[in-house]
Amino acid sequence: MSSIPMILLMLSASPTLAQAQATGDASGARAPMAVVPVTEAINRDFQPLYPDRPEGPNLVVLDGDPKSGPSLTLFRYGRDYTGSGNLHFHTHDYRLWLIEGGLKHWDEDGREATATRLEPGAYVYQPAHLLHAANCLTDRCIAYVAFDGPIETGLPAGE
């Protein structure tokens, strides 16, 4: 039996088409809310976040466009991917819920050795522009990640 929690991903923060038509404003309407069992979403095709680093984080876009705006995604990390383990930042806030695996996440004042091990169900809020790092401690980690804007990554000054 799988250890993946039985949760559903419910997507849609915007008015549905029916709601928009009722108010007469269909300009920002989207399709009605989709309910996707997480086990189904995990079996979708993951694509590298950075095409030149296929061993790095991979993702499935559930909603939005991570290249140009907010998005809801599933991220998959492999064990000990060194890119995530180095301090870096993102230009927009994100919220992460760990679905599978064991993960450590720390900020610039911490280090992996003293970071708390996160288990499925754990939540991390990462503010924009603050240095942080993460490491997957199991064969794979899968997280539901909501970015407030495009997924853009930067490194500390001098690196």
N, C-alpha and C positions, 0 to 999 in steps of 0.2 A: 504494500500500500504506500502511496506517495506521502511525503511529509509536507507537501505544498498545502498551505492553508486554503480552506474552502471559502473564497471570497469572490465577489463579482466586481468588475470594474465598470462603473457607471459613468458614461461620458456625455457631457453636454452642459455647458454653463450658459449657453446662448439660448434665446427663445427658439422654440421649434417653429417650423414652417406654419403649422396650424395656429399657434399662438400669434405669430406675426401677422398672418392674414386676418385674424380676428380684430387686431388693433389697427390694421391698415398699413403696417410698416414691415414689409418683407425684405428690406434691404440688408439686414444683418442676420437673417434667419438661416438656420441650418436644419438638417434632417432631425427627426425625433431622436430622443435619447437612445443610445445603443447600450445593451447589457451584454457584456462579454465575459463568460467564465474565465478566470485567470488561467486555468489549465489549457484552455483553447488558445488564449493569447500567447502563452509561453511557447506553444508549438508553431507559432508563425515564423517566418524567415527573418532572422536578425541580420542586420547590415552593419558594417563597421561605422562607428561614429566618424572616424578619420580614415578615409579609403587607403591612405598610404601606411596605415598601422592596423592591419586586420587582426592582429593579436590583442589589440586594445579593446576598449569597451565597444560592445555591439548594441544596437537598439532596434526596437520595433516602434514605429510611430503609431500611436492609437488615435491621436487627435492633434490638430494644429500643424504647424510647420516649424521644426526646430532650426531651420536655416534663416527664417525671417521673422519669427514671432513666438508667442507662447506655444507650449506643446505639452502633451501628456504622452509619456513614453514608457516602455519597458527597457531597462538597461540590463545587459548581461556582462559580467566581468569574469575573467578566468583567474585561477589561483596566482597570487603574487605578480600581477601585472605591474611592472615598475613605473609606468607613466602615472597611474593614479596614486602610487605611493610617494611621489614627489610632490612637494608643495606647489599648488597652483590655485587659480581663482577663476571665477566665472563672472561675466558682466551682468548677470541677472540672478535674482534669488532662485533657489530651488527647494523643493520638498521631496524627500525620499522616504519610501516605505519599503523595507526589506521583505521580500516574499520568500526567497530561498537562499540558503547558505549561511555562512558566518562572515561578518564584515567588521573591520575596524575603521573608524573615521575620527580624525583628530584635526585640530587647528594649528596655527603656527606656533602657539605656545606649548603644544604637546608633542608627543611622539608615539609611534606605534606601540612601543613596549608598555606604555602606561594607559593606552586608550582602551575603553570598554569594548568588549566583544559584543557586537550586535547580532541578535538572532531574529528569525522571521517574525514579523509584526512590529519590529523597531521602527521608529520614525526619526528622521534627521531634518532639521531646517537649516539650510546653508545660505546666509545672506550674501548678496553680491559683493564682489571685490575683496572678500576676506579669504586669506590664504588657508588652505586645508589640504588634507591628503586622505587617501583611503586605501585599504588593501583587503582583497577577498582571501579568506583563510581556508576556503574549501575548494573543491574542484570547480564549482561555479557558484556565482551569486547572481540572483535576479532581483531587481528592484523596480518598483513603480516610481517614476520620477516626473514631477510636474515642474517645468521651467516657466518663469514669468516672462521670458523673452527668448530671443535666439540663444542657442547653445554656443557660447563663445568662451574660449578658454585662454587664460594668460598665465605667464610665469612671473615669479618675483623679479624685481629689477636686478639686472646683472646676470641673468641666466638665459 
